[in-house]
């Protein structure tokens, strides 16, 4: 039985080490970038929630709580800390 696969040339260890380190650095940078993006998104979402709550509270102070706040149904923990 004859194999059609050819043997690949050997790669020197320093080249393999360099490639491995390069992949490791890329992986770490990718994870850090993902974490940073998630933190920015979470901060923006929190700010929007606070702003929405402030608007709801302001309108309720003008007109009374005639309509239930959508935040009340979800148990807005940020508002509960005020």
C-alpha positions in Angstrom: 0.0 0.0 0.0 1.5 3.3 -1.1 0.8 6.5 0.7 0.2 9.7 -1.4 1.2 11.9 1.6 4.6 13.5 1.4 6.7 14.2 4.5 6.8 17.9 5.3 10.2 19.5 5.9 11.2 19.9 9.6 10.6 23.3 11.1 13.5 24.6 13.3 12.6 24.9 17.0 13.2 28.6 17.2 10.6 29.2 14.5 8.1 27.0 16.3 8.8 28.8 19.5 8.3 32.2 17.9 5.1 31.1 16.2 3.7 29.7 19.5 4.6 32.9 21.4 3.0 35.0 18.6 -0.2 33.0 18.8 -0.3 33.3 22.6 0.1 37.0 22.4 -2.6 37.3 19.8 -4.9 35.2 22.0 -4.3 37.3 25.1 -4.8 40.6 23.1 -8.0 39.3 21.6 -9.4 38.3 25.1 -8.4 41.7 26.5 -10.1 43.5 23.6 -13.3 41.5 24.1 -13.3 42.3 27.8 -12.8 46.0 27.1 -15.7 46.0 24.6 -17.9 44.2 27.1 -17.1 46.7 29.8 -17.8 49.7 27.5 -21.1 48.1 26.5 -22.1 47.4 30.1 -21.3 51.0 31.1 -23.3 52.4 28.3 -26.3 50.1 29.2 -26.1 51.1 32.8 -26.1 54.8 31.9 -29.1 54.4 29.6 -31.0 52.6 32.4 -30.2 55.4 34.9 -31.3 58.0 32.4 -34.5 56.1 31.7 -35.2 55.8 35.4 -34.6 59.5 35.9 -37.0 60.4 33.1 -39.6 58.0 34.5 -39.2 59.5 38.0 -39.4 63.0 36.7 -42.5 62.4 34.7 -44.1 60.6 37.7 -43.3 63.6 39.9 -45.2 65.8 37.4 -48.2 63.7 36.7 -48.2 61.1 39.5 -47.6 57.4 38.9 -50.6 56.9 36.7 -48.8 54.3 34.6 -46.6 51.7 36.2 -42.9 52.1 35.4 -41.4 49.4 33.2 -38.5 49.4 35.6 -40.7 48.4 38.5 -41.7 45.1 36.8 -38.0 44.2 36.5 -37.0 45.1 40.0 -34.4 47.7 39.0 -31.7 47.1 41.6 -29.8 50.3 40.8 -32.9 52.4 41.7 -33.4 50.5 44.9 -30.0 51.6 46.1 -30.9 55.3 46.0 
